[in-house]
Amino acid sequence: MKVHIKLFAATAEATGIEELTLEDFTDMAVLQDYLFRQYPALKDLSFIIAHNQEVKQLDFALEDGDEIAILPPFAGG
């Protein structure tokens, strides 16, 4: 099972990557823990998680081919 991750703005700058594909993650909370271990600078940033273009909290399952976007906070208008 592969999950595609895209990072934007400060999250991309902090990690030095804009995209990566990871395998064998079935839940977003576990994936976030992994990302924090691999890229400790993420812990200090505020960001929003979008799952298949829908903003969500951390408690959701992942499926093969899902896209996760790690976005800077934004305001509506």
ChimeraX commands (.cxc) that place a marker at each C-alpha (Angstrom):
marker #1 position 0.00,0.00,0.00 radius 0.5
marker #1 position 1.46,3.36,-1.05 radius 0.5
marker #1 position 0.55,6.81,0.23 radius 0.5
marker #1 position 1.68,9.95,-1.60 radius 0.5
marker #1 position 2.64,12.93,0.56 radius 0.5
marker #1 position 3.03,16.50,-0.62 radius 0.5
marker #1 position 4.53,19.22,1.54 radius 0.5
marker #1 position 4.05,22.93,0.96 radius 0.5
marker #1 position 5.60,26.22,2.10 radius 0.5
marker #1 position 7.29,26.06,5.53 radius 0.5
marker #1 position 6.80,22.29,5.84 radius 0.5
marker #1 position 8.68,21.73,2.57 radius 0.5
marker #1 position 11.40,24.14,3.66 radius 0.5
marker #1 position 11.77,22.47,7.08 radius 0.5
marker #1 position 12.07,18.98,5.62 radius 0.5
marker #1 position 13.89,19.77,2.39 radius 0.5
marker #1 position 11.33,17.77,0.40 radius 0.5
marker #1 position 8.18,18.59,-1.53 radius 0.5
marker #1 position 6.93,15.06,-2.24 radius 0.5
marker #1 position 7.49,11.52,-1.10 radius 0.5
marker #1 position 5.78,8.16,-1.31 radius 0.5
marker #1 position 5.67,5.84,1.69 radius 0.5
marker #1 position 4.41,2.30,2.09 radius 0.5
marker #1 position 2.76,0.26,4.81 radius 0.5
marker #1 position 1.02,2.99,6.80 radius 0.5
marker #1 position -2.63,2.28,7.56 radius 0.5
marker #1 position -3.48,5.27,9.73 radius 0.5
marker #1 position -2.63,8.97,9.68 radius 0.5
marker #1 position -1.62,9.27,13.33 radius 0.5
marker #1 position 1.06,6.60,12.86 radius 0.5
marker #1 position 2.21,8.28,9.65 radius 0.5
marker #1 position 2.50,11.63,11.42 radius 0.5
marker #1 position 4.57,10.06,14.21 radius 0.5
marker #1 position 6.88,8.61,11.56 radius 0.5
marker #1 position 7.22,12.00,9.82 radius 0.5
marker #1 position 8.02,13.70,13.15 radius 0.5
marker #1 position 10.79,11.15,13.79 radius 0.5
marker #1 position 12.23,11.53,10.27 radius 0.5
marker #1 position 11.81,15.31,10.10 radius 0.5
marker #1 position 11.92,16.69,13.68 radius 0.5
marker #1 position 11.55,20.30,12.45 radius 0.5
marker #1 position 7.90,19.50,11.60 radius 0.5
marker #1 position 7.08,19.31,15.32 radius 0.5
marker #1 position 7.71,23.05,15.65 radius 0.5
marker #1 position 5.39,24.05,12.80 radius 0.5
marker #1 position 1.67,24.62,12.58 radius 0.5
marker #1 position 0.11,22.82,9.65 radius 0.5
marker #1 position -3.11,21.37,8.31 radius 0.5
marker #1 position -3.53,17.85,6.94 radius 0.5
marker #1 position -5.60,17.27,3.81 radius 0.5
marker #1 position -6.53,13.70,2.88 radius 0.5
marker #1 position -7.48,13.34,-0.78 radius 0.5
marker #1 position -8.09,17.11,-0.91 radius 0.5
marker #1 position -10.29,17.17,2.22 radius 0.5
marker #1 position -9.03,18.76,5.45 radius 0.5
marker #1 position -9.21,16.24,8.29 radius 0.5
marker #1 position -8.09,15.54,11.84 radius 0.5
marker #1 position -5.52,12.81,12.50 radius 0.5
marker #1 position -7.85,9.92,13.26 radius 0.5
marker #1 position -8.48,8.40,9.85 radius 0.5
marker #1 position -7.44,5.27,8.00 radius 0.5
marker #1 position -5.23,5.33,4.93 radius 0.5
marker #1 position -5.77,3.34,1.76 radius 0.5
marker #1 position -3.57,2.51,-1.20 radius 0.5
marker #1 position -3.07,5.52,-3.47 radius 0.5
marker #1 position -4.22,8.13,-0.93 radius 0.5
marker #1 position -2.77,11.62,-1.18 radius 0.5
marker #1 position -1.79,13.51,1.94 radius 0.5
marker #1 position -1.04,17.23,1.71 radius 0.5
marker #1 position 0.72,18.99,4.57 radius 0.5
marker #1 position -0.30,22.60,4.27 radius 0.5
marker #1 position 0.42,25.84,6.10 radius 0.5
marker #1 position -2.51,27.25,8.09 radius 0.5
marker #1 position -4.78,29.45,6.00 radius 0.5
marker #1 position -7.67,31.80,6.63 radius 0.5
marker #1 position -10.94,31.85,4.75 radius 0.5
marker #1 position -12.51,34.93,3.39 radius 0.5
marker link #1:1,2 radius 0.2
marker link #1:2,3 radius 0.2
marker link #1:3,4 radius 0.2
marker link #1:4,5 radius 0.2
marker link #1:5,6 radius 0.2
marker link #1:6,7 radius 0.2
marker link #1:7,8 radius 0.2
marker link #1:8,9 radius 0.2
marker link #1:9,10 radius 0.2
marker link #1:10,11 radius 0.2
marker link #1:11,12 radius 0.2
marker link #1:12,13 radius 0.2
marker link #1:13,14 radius 0.2
marker link #1:14,15 radius 0.2
marker link #1:15,16 radius 0.2
marker link #1:16,17 radius 0.2
marker link #1:17,18 radius 0.2
marker link #1:18,19 radius 0.2
marker link #1:19,20 radius 0.2
marker link #1:20,21 radius 0.2
marker link #1:21,22 radius 0.2
marker link #1:22,23 radius 0.2
marker link #1:23,24 radius 0.2
marker link #1:24,25 radius 0.2
marker link #1:25,26 radius 0.2
marker link #1:26,27 radius 0.2
marker link #1:27,28 radius 0.2
marker link #1:28,29 radius 0.2
marker link #1:29,30 radius 0.2
marker link #1:30,31 radius 0.2
marker link #1:31,32 radius 0.2
marker link #1:32,33 radius 0.2
marker link #1:33,34 radius 0.2
marker link #1:34,35 radius 0.2
marker link #1:35,36 radius 0.2
marker link #1:36,37 radius 0.2
marker link #1:37,38 radius 0.2
marker link #1:38,39 radius 0.2
marker link #1:39,40 radius 0.2
marker link #1:40,41 radius 0.2
marker link #1:41,42 radius 0.2
marker link #1:42,43 radius 0.2
marker link #1:43,44 radius 0.2
marker link #1:44,45 radius 0.2
marker link #1:45,46 radius 0.2
marker link #1:46,47 radius 0.2
marker link #1:47,48 radius 0.2
marker link #1:48,49 radius 0.2
marker link #1:49,50 radius 0.2
marker link #1:50,51 radius 0.2
marker link #1:51,52 radius 0.2
marker link #1:52,53 radius 0.2
marker link #1:53,54 radius 0.2
marker link #1:54,55 radius 0.2
marker link #1:55,56 radius 0.2
marker link #1:56,57 radius 0.2
marker link #1:57,58 radius 0.2
marker link #1:58,59 radius 0.2
marker link #1:59,60 radius 0.2
marker link #1:60,61 radius 0.2
marker link #1:61,62 radius 0.2
marker link #1:62,63 radius 0.2
marker link #1:63,64 radius 0.2
marker link #1:64,65 radius 0.2
marker link #1:65,66 radius 0.2
marker link #1:66,67 radius 0.2
marker link #1:67,68 radius 0.2
marker link #1:68,69 radius 0.2
marker link #1:69,70 radius 0.2
marker link #1:70,71 radius 0.2
marker link #1:71,72 radius 0.2
marker link #1:72,73 radius 0.2
marker link #1:73,74 radius 0.2
marker link #1:74,75 radius 0.2
marker link #1:75,76 radius 0.2
marker link #1:76,77 radius 0.2
view
